[in-house]
Amino acid sequence: MKTPISIRRGTVAAVFIDLQEEHRKDKRYLVEGFGDILANVQRLQEAARRNFVPLHHWAYIVDLAEARPFHPVDESGKSAFSDKDDPLTAICREVAPQDNEAMLVKQEASAFGKNDFGDKLKAAGIEWLVIAGVWTEACIDATVKDAVARGFRVLLVKDACGSASAAMHQTGILNLANRLYGGAVTNTLDACRLMAGDTVKVWQVEGSVPLRFTFENAAQLYAEL
């Protein structure tokens, strides 16, 4: 259901996940509607900067010497995606870090991996995380679930996330929405308003797994979030 919320200034940070060139230039990893996603991320970033919300930019960059077990490789023996020597691992220019914004590297799906990211956020008094990026059912999913497990409230911006297809993205958002305890799902416009201190109606989960989606109704339920 949709309920009004507000976010206290100084308690929110914005986290952007894997907005890298390979998702618009490598045919194996193209994200559907990536241009629209980048435009919405730009709006979020502009709102964050206007309202002194710290921005954290994450990129998935793989060094096989340190990679997880069973990491996929291509025929040349390099990482099948996000190889450290591939220029397409660069964050897209229009959403890249500015000034002193943090540029962070991970070698796994979640931004809360083998690092102290969560501890630093807690030490800075952060309670809410505005999360956007790709892929919804993979790195966004892992990051959101780990954030919730660490006690953060997540504002998941559905139209600033994406995946290889609308079906993968929409069902990924619905699956997260079913379990987004303490947080909310919203769109870019309302996320910007919340970072500015407004009170906004957003979708929040009640009970356990309220969204029973099927192939037939997933798009409609997603639109209603």
Secondary structure, 3 states (H helix, E strand, C coil): CEEEECCCCCCEEEEEECCECHHHHCCCCCCCCHHHHHHHHHHHHHHHHHCCCCEEEEEECECHHHCCCCCCECCCCCECCCECCCHHHCECHHHCCCCCCEEEEECCCCCCCCCCHHHHHHHCCCCEEEEEEECHHHHHHHHHHHHHHCCCEEEEEEEEEECCCHHHHHHHHHHHHCCCCCCEEECHHHHHHHHCCCCEEEECCCCCCCCCCCCCCHHHHHHHC
